[in-house]
Amino acid sequence: MKRRYRSRLGNIDTNVLGVCAPNMQFIYILPGWEGSAHDGRVLRDAISTKNGLRVLEDQYYLVNAGYTNARGFLAPYQGQRYHLGGWTPQNPPRSAEEYFNMRHARALNIIERAFGRLKGCWEILSSASFFL
């Protein structure tokens, strides 16, 4: 298998960019990038192609920490707690940045659930492909 399809852990991977609405419906998919491709590179391809992802003037897409903030894309604060399990009633956010990250993580969880549901429908998506 070509080296670029190997992840940093040595697994054979492909990178998929998925955009999801709050109702867990996929509204844009860009599959097929090699597993070693950086998320930002895949996103640049998605927004630069003729029928690619479009960002309206007053619209923001939530993105994970693998991306940077840019016009139309809102990433979490770096260096602050982010994962949902990190906050409890006994351990609430301690700053405005942590509070933002908590709300961001809750909203971004929709895409995680959507991909989980997709993988549950087609178990083959969770296993290695025999033809790679």
Buried (B, 14 or more C-beta within 10 A) or exposed (E): EEEEBBEEEEEBBBBBBBBBEEEBEEEBBBEEBBBBBEBBEBBEBBBEEEEBBEBEEEEEBBBBBEBEEBEBBBBBBEEBBBEEEBBEEEEEBEEEBBBBBBEBBEEBEBBEEBBEEBEEEEEEEEEEEEEE
